[in-house]
Amino acid sequence: MFETIGRRFRAWRLFSVTYRRLVLLDDRLLADIGAERAAIAEFIAGKLEGQQKD
């Protein structure tokens, strides 16, 4: 049970930190990495999902 809570907390923390860092980038830098400002949350979720499958 605690392992699941810890895993969820780490995933939430990684998402939060990544989101804050991407929001600070300008639109040109976001475009360079293939993200759009309006879809930052979906972009992160997709990257994290792909990372977990590896």
Distance bins in CASP14 RR format, pairs under 12 A and 6 or more apart:
PFRMAT RR
TARGET T0000
AUTHOR 0000-0000-0000
RMODE 2
METHOD distances of the structure
MODEL  1
1 7 0 0 0 0 0 1 0 0 0 0 0
1 8 0 0 0 0 0 1 0 0 0 0 0
2 8 0 0 0 0 0 1 0 0 0 0 0
2 9 0 0 0 0 0 1 0 0 0 0 0
3 9 0 0 0 0 0 1 0 0 0 0 0
3 10 0 0 0 0 0 1 0 0 0 0 0
4 10 0 0 0 0 0 1 0 0 0 0 0
4 11 0 0 0 0 0 1 0 0 0 0 0
5 11 0 0 0 0 0 1 0 0 0 0 0
5 12 0 0 0 0 0 1 0 0 0 0 0
6 12 0 0 0 0 1 0 0 0 0 0 0
6 13 0 0 0 0 1 0 0 0 0 0 0
6 14 0 0 0 0 0 1 0 0 0 0 0
7 13 0 0 0 0 0 1 0 0 0 0 0
7 14 0 0 0 0 0 1 0 0 0 0 0
7 52 0 0 0 0 1 0 0 0 0 0 0
8 14 0 0 0 0 0 1 0 0 0 0 0
8 15 0 0 0 0 0 1 0 0 0 0 0
9 15 0 0 0 0 0 1 0 0 0 0 0
9 16 0 0 0 0 0 1 0 0 0 0 0
10 16 0 0 0 0 0 1 0 0 0 0 0
10 17 0 0 0 0 0 1 0 0 0 0 0
10 48 0 0 0 0 0 1 0 0 0 0 0
10 52 0 0 0 0 0 1 0 0 0 0 0
11 17 0 0 0 0 0 1 0 0 0 0 0
11 18 0 0 0 0 0 1 0 0 0 0 0
11 44 0 0 0 0 0 1 0 0 0 0 0
11 45 0 0 0 0 0 1 0 0 0 0 0
11 48 1 0 0 1 0 0 0 0 0 0 0
11 49 0 0 0 0 0 1 0 0 0 0 0
11 51 0 0 0 0 0 1 0 0 0 0 0
11 52 0 0 0 0 1 0 0 0 0 0 0
12 18 0 0 0 0 0 1 0 0 0 0 0
12 19 0 0 0 0 0 1 0 0 0 0 0
12 44 0 0 0 0 0 1 0 0 0 0 0
12 45 0 0 0 0 0 1 0 0 0 0 0
12 48 0 0 0 0 0 1 0 0 0 0 0
13 19 0 0 0 0 0 1 0 0 0 0 0
13 20 0 0 0 0 0 1 0 0 0 0 0
13 48 0 0 0 0 0 1 0 0 0 0 0
14 20 0 0 0 0 0 1 0 0 0 0 0
14 21 0 0 0 0 0 1 0 0 0 0 0
14 44 0 0 0 0 1 0 0 0 0 0 0
14 45 0 0 0 0 0 1 0 0 0 0 0
14 47 0 0 0 0 0 1 0 0 0 0 0
14 48 1 0 0 1 0 0 0 0 0 0 0
14 51 0 0 0 0 1 0 0 0 0 0 0
14 52 0 0 0 0 0 1 0 0 0 0 0
15 21 0 0 0 0 0 1 0 0 0 0 0
15 22 0 0 0 0 0 1 0 0 0 0 0
15 40 0 0 0 0 0 1 0 0 0 0 0
15 41 0 0 0 0 1 0 0 0 0 0 0
15 42 0 0 0 0 0 1 0 0 0 0 0
15 43 0 0 0 0 0 1 0 0 0 0 0
15 44 1 0 1 0 0 0 0 0 0 0 0
15 45 1 0 0 1 0 0 0 0 0 0 0
15 46 0 0 0 0 0 1 0 0 0 0 0
15 47 0 0 0 0 1 0 0 0 0 0 0
15 48 1 0 0 1 0 0 0 0 0 0 0
15 49 0 0 0 0 0 1 0 0 0 0 0
15 51 0 0 0 0 0 1 0 0 0 0 0
16 22 0 0 0 0 0 1 0 0 0 0 0
16 23 0 0 0 0 0 1 0 0 0 0 0
16 40 0 0 0 0 0 1 0 0 0 0 0
16 41 0 0 0 0 0 1 0 0 0 0 0
16 44 0 0 0 0 1 0 0 0 0 0 0
16 48 0 0 0 0 0 1 0 0 0 0 0
17 23 0 0 0 0 0 1 0 0 0 0 0
17 24 0 0 0 0 0 1 0 0 0 0 0
17 44 0 0 0 0 1 0 0 0 0 0 0
17 48 0 0 0 0 0 1 0 0 0 0 0
18 24 0 0 0 0 0 1 0 0 0 0 0
18 25 0 0 0 0 0 1 0 0 0 0 0
18 33 0 0 0 0 0 1 0 0 0 0 0
18 35 0 0 0 0 0 1 0 0 0 0 0
18 40 0 0 0 0 1 0 0 0 0 0 0
18 41 0 0 0 0 1 0 0 0 0 0 0
18 43 0 0 0 0 1 0 0 0 0 0 0
18 44 1 0 1 0 0 0 0 0 0 0 0
18 45 0 0 0 0 0 1 0 0 0 0 0
18 46 0 0 0 0 0 1 0 0 0 0 0
18 47 0 0 0 0 1 0 0 0 0 0 0
18 48 0 0 0 0 1 0 0 0 0 0 0
18 51 0 0 0 0 0 1 0 0 0 0 0
19 25 0 0 0 0 0 1 0 0 0 0 0
19 35 0 0 0 0 0 1 0 0 0 0 0
19 37 0 0 0 0 0 1 0 0 0 0 0
19 39 0 0 0 0 0 1 0 0 0 0 0
19 40 1 0 0 1 0 0 0 0 0 0 0
19 41 1 0 0 1 0 0 0 0 0 0 0
19 42 0 0 0 0 0 1 0 0 0 0 0
19 43 0 0 0 0 1 0 0 0 0 0 0
19 44 1 0 0 1 0 0 0 0 0 0 0
19 45 0 0 0 0 0 1 0 0 0 0 0
19 47 0 0 0 0 0 1 0 0 0 0 0
19 48 0 0 0 0 0 1 0 0 0 0 0
20 40 0 0 0 0 1 0 0 0 0 0 0
20 41 0 0 0 0 0 1 0 0 0 0 0
20 44 0 0 0 0 0 1 0 0 0 0 0
21 29 0 0 0 0 0 1 0 0 0 0 0
21 30 0 0 0 0 0 1 0 0 0 0 0
21 33 0 0 0 0 0 1 0 0 0 0 0
21 35 0 0 0 0 0 1 0 0 0 0 0
21 40 0 0 0 0 1 0 0 0 0 0 0
21 44 0 0 0 0 1 0 0 0 0 0 0
22 29 0 0 0 0 1 0 0 0 0 0 0
22 30 1 0 0 1 0 0 0 0 0 0 0
22 32 0 0 0 0 0 1 0 0 0 0 0
22 33 0 0 0 0 1 0 0 0 0 0 0
22 34 0 0 0 0 0 1 0 0 0 0 0
22 35 1 0 0 1 0 0 0 0 0 0 0
22 36 0 0 0 0 0 1 0 0 0 0 0
22 37 0 0 0 0 1 0 0 0 0 0 0
22 38 0 0 0 0 0 1 0 0 0 0 0
22 39 0 0 0 0 0 1 0 0 0 0 0
22 40 1 0 1 0 0 0 0 0 0 0 0
22 41 0 0 0 0 1 0 0 0 0 0 0
22 42 0 0 0 0 0 1 0 0 0 0 0
22 43 1 0 0 1 0 0 0 0 0 0 0
22 44 1 0 0 1 0 0 0 0 0 0 0
22 47 0 0 0 0 0 1 0 0 0 0 0
23 29 0 0 0 0 0 1 0 0 0 0 0
23 30 0 0 0 0 1 0 0 0 0 0 0
23 35 0 0 0 0 0 1 0 0 0 0 0
23 37 0 0 0 0 1 0 0 0 0 0 0
23 38 0 0 0 0 0 1 0 0 0 0 0
23 40 1 0 0 1 0 0 0 0 0 0 0
23 41 0 0 0 0 0 1 0 0 0 0 0
23 43 0 0 0 0 0 1 0 0 0 0 0
23 44 0 0 0 0 0 1 0 0 0 0 0
24 30 0 0 0 0 0 1 0 0 0 0 0
24 37 0 0 0 0 0 1 0 0 0 0 0
24 40 0 0 0 0 0 1 0 0 0 0 0
25 31 0 0 0 0 1 0 0 0 0 0 0
25 32 0 0 0 0 1 0 0 0 0 0 0
25 33 0 0 0 0 1 0 0 0 0 0 0
25 34 0 0 0 0 0 1 0 0 0 0 0
25 35 0 0 0 0 1 0 0 0 0 0 0
25 36 0 0 0 0 0 1 0 0 0 0 0
25 37 0 0 0 0 1 0 0 0 0 0 0
25 40 0 0 0 0 1 0 0 0 0 0 0
25 43 0 0 0 0 0 1 0 0 0 0 0
26 32 0 0 0 0 0 1 0 0 0 0 0
26 33 0 0 0 0 0 1 0 0 0 0 0
26 35 0 0 0 0 0 1 0 0 0 0 0
26 37 0 0 0 0 1 0 0 0 0 0 0
27 33 0 0 0 0 0 1 0 0 0 0 0
27 34 0 0 0 0 0 1 0 0 0 0 0
27 35 0 0 0 0 1 0 0 0 0 0 0
27 36 0 0 0 0 1 0 0 0 0 0 0
27 37 1 0 0 1 0 0 0 0 0 0 0
27 38 0 0 0 0 0 1 0 0 0 0 0
27 40 0 0 0 0 0 1 0 0 0 0 0
28 34 0 0 0 0 0 1 0 0 0 0 0
28 35 0 0 0 0 0 1 0 0 0 0 0
28 36 0 0 0 0 0 1 0 0 0 0 0
28 37 0 0 0 0 0 1 0 0 0 0 0
29 35 0 0 0 0 1 0 0 0 0 0 0
29 36 0 0 0 0 0 1 0 0 0 0 0
29 37 0 0 0 0 0 1 0 0 0 0 0
30 36 1 0 0 1 0 0 0 0 0 0 0
30 37 1 0 0 1 0 0 0 0 0 0 0
30 38 0 0 0 0 0 1 0 0 0 0 0
30 39 0 0 0 0 1 0 0 0 0 0 0
30 40 1 0 0 1 0 0 0 0 0 0 0
30 43 0 0 0 0 1 0 0 0 0 0 0
30 44 0 0 0 0 0 1 0 0 0 0 0
31 37 0 0 0 0 1 0 0 0 0 0 0
31 39 0 0 0 0 0 1 0 0 0 0 0
31 43 0 0 0 0 0 1 0 0 0 0 0
33 40 0 0 0 0 0 1 0 0 0 0 0
33 43 0 0 0 0 1 0 0 0 0 0 0
33 44 0 0 0 0 0 1 0 0 0 0 0
33 47 0 0 0 0 1 0 0 0 0 0 0
34 40 0 0 0 0 0 1 0 0 0 0 0
34 42 0 0 0 0 0 1 0 0 0 0 0
34 43 1 0 0 1 0 0 0 0 0 0 0
34 46 0 0 0 0 0 1 0 0 0 0 0
34 47 0 0 0 0 0 1 0 0 0 0 0
35 41 0 0 0 0 0 1 0 0 0 0 0
35 42 0 0 0 0 1 0 0 0 0 0 0
35 43 1 0 1 0 0 0 0 0 0 0 0
35 44 0 0 0 0 1 0 0 0 0 0 0
35 45 0 0 0 0 0 1 0 0 0 0 0
35 46 0 0 0 0 0 1 0 0 0 0 0
35 47 0 0 0 0 1 0 0 0 0 0 0
36 42 0 0 0 0 1 0 0 0 0 0 0
36 43 1 0 0 1 0 0 0 0 0 0 0
37 43 0 0 0 0 1 0 0 0 0 0 0
39 45 0 0 0 0 1 0 0 0 0 0 0
39 46 0 0 0 0 0 1 0 0 0 0 0
39 47 0 0 0 0 0 1 0 0 0 0 0
40 46 0 0 0 0 0 1 0 0 0 0 0
40 47 0 0 0 0 0 1 0 0 0 0 0
41 47 0 0 0 0 0 1 0 0 0 0 0
41 48 0 0 0 0 0 1 0 0 0 0 0
42 48 0 0 0 0 0 1 0 0 0 0 0
42 49 0 0 0 0 0 1 0 0 0 0 0
43 49 0 0 0 0 0 1 0 0 0 0 0
43 50 0 0 0 0 0 1 0 0 0 0 0
44 50 0 0 0 0 0 1 0 0 0 0 0
44 51 0 0 0 0 0 1 0 0 0 0 0
45 51 0 0 0 0 0 1 0 0 0 0 0
45 52 0 0 0 0 0 1 0 0 0 0 0
46 52 0 0 0 0 1 0 0 0 0 0 0
46 53 0 0 0 0 0 1 0 0 0 0 0
47 53 0 0 0 0 0 1 0 0 0 0 0
47 54 0 0 0 0 0 1 0 0 0 0 0
48 54 0 0 0 0 0 1 0 0 0 0 0
END
